[in-house]
């Protein structure tokens, strides 16, 4: 039986591999190619350039290049076949125009948690990436939005930088953008920079120095985060034009009763409203469809049931499930008994 196995192996393997003292240990690849095997399925793809030694380019996913957390201080060479580039958690400080010139097919570029500064990012470094969908630049040292960003972007993350101004041209033409993270920067105003972002569904500008709600908010917004700014008032009917808005967070601002026009938050469709840590003295009227309301740490002195239900009876009641009022100037004894009908769905009421 053993003699038969040796005979079969000798027939299957090339002569140089079956014989002792062979000179080329990889000659067997030639035999596999002759039988229809593709070399790229066994070896790393080198189309468009070799994978940099400091990165990983898995043969099983040859269009991705993993260079994250490698202690890099400069951009590596990116082969032209790459679509997904992971360079986060390094110490890269510059992206010259030539950095991605060879990799114009990139779809994702992950550059968060580096040391990038605005004056060291080339003005055209992203311009030729016409298929780019995700660009992560959060946790760097940027003071401006990088110029000439492609209109193909869908997800742009610039949070935790030092951006203090956004020009109207910075986001011009980005009709495909759906997610924009600008929180934890130094923005004092945004002008008309949001105009034209017709596909935007999530905007986060919390943790800045804004004194008013940004102008020209896109009408397709689903989530609007404005907490931790210095906003003291909201414009008349500023939520009325949004048909898909469900989440509004304005905690840690300077909102007062006089700064909120009547029925500002009494809009259908809203699911969550966070007005905690402001200077309100009254509960603002909200829609009966609202499910979560956060009002803790204000100066509210009265529990007004009419803020939740116009009429209190068996058929009319609020959909509110969470109501937080702790840290105000009322106690559980101030909650009227009729609340059991109006707020019958609430499973959390903290006073």
Steps between C-alpha positions, in 0.01 A plus 500: 500500500781742589666435167177595321479836691858587403423423137189722503685793660774473244239526225320800652794714614753660267825304476701772677268491803493119524878468477739566787739789460255717300614861436164681465257432789225704328506322165179324605316830439569463129327164504198648679471784247511240226195334655296823518585628850534879535820607670330794669291258704816371665739796493460866590363718221764747377284673240578870503792464738633297791342517844720718725702295746352690795141414398287192443319426171323166551491278189140419593411872474758648260327838464548589869816631663531487879760737648319595821687530828846451347669812634522654152608863469465531121261376235596161351477430128146388413467253207249599234276194558407613851144601586518486881781675684543472878758740645338590831685516833836610365707822519465612139523879479481570127312394186665658195318510166698198387397283798202340326575588138547133411188377681212679331259210558487542876154467657592519870784703653546465875743761635355563846722529808806639324687833517376662178500879481318713245811658348651158431206358304537552127228706335443227240573187702134387501389664175558199272327249727172519313366179656585586861207434734646506852767738629589483869722786619385531862749544783762694303621863515293651220385863512311493169305251293742358239441657157375337181322206662327277243124525459473121533550517879222348711662493845735781611640505853692807615421496870757558774716740304555876537275616216379853575344598169324337205485701181198469266726331243634236740204264457379628165364237262476218756152391403569137599618571855277329757715512818698801622683496833637839607464468876772603744658772290515880552223616266335832589270514196439301183355756260342339195745209487220242535304625202485244224553193721172357377568141607625573854320293766737536798664825612703515820640842593495451876791611714572821308452871578185563298273778627213422264350212307683464166328651197379302199458170680434223242137390490572126498665500842415202716735579791607848616752532782568851637586432864784671691496832317394851609158514330247712692213509249360311202336658192126501449383167358850370451381136517185539290668440163645161594283203405746229607661650811476265800786588735585850628757550773563848642622420850765717668408827329355827634139462389238704685119505477514831313737348248257226397202618287161336577461143375854482366532139612136407446572332166392153395764243419739599777598196710767637736556853633781587739485848659676411823753730669352826373319791672136410441237582764207335325443173317468592130201353311595185311323272255295210632708272277825584683642195682803627695533843666801609705462818709720432800716774656291801394302741725152358440258601776173338389386171349266614222303205369380711208852486360436134419123471446259768369208295632523240774259211446493133406556563129767772518834416649871552448730237348771612743696210648788685666471829691792631702449806721745447783716795602215754464289684756213252516441175686291189447221668697466760225399238244117516460294184534367540143849410380403135530268547200711737293834324557366146515780359282785651700718238665751754633409831667782644706426813705 
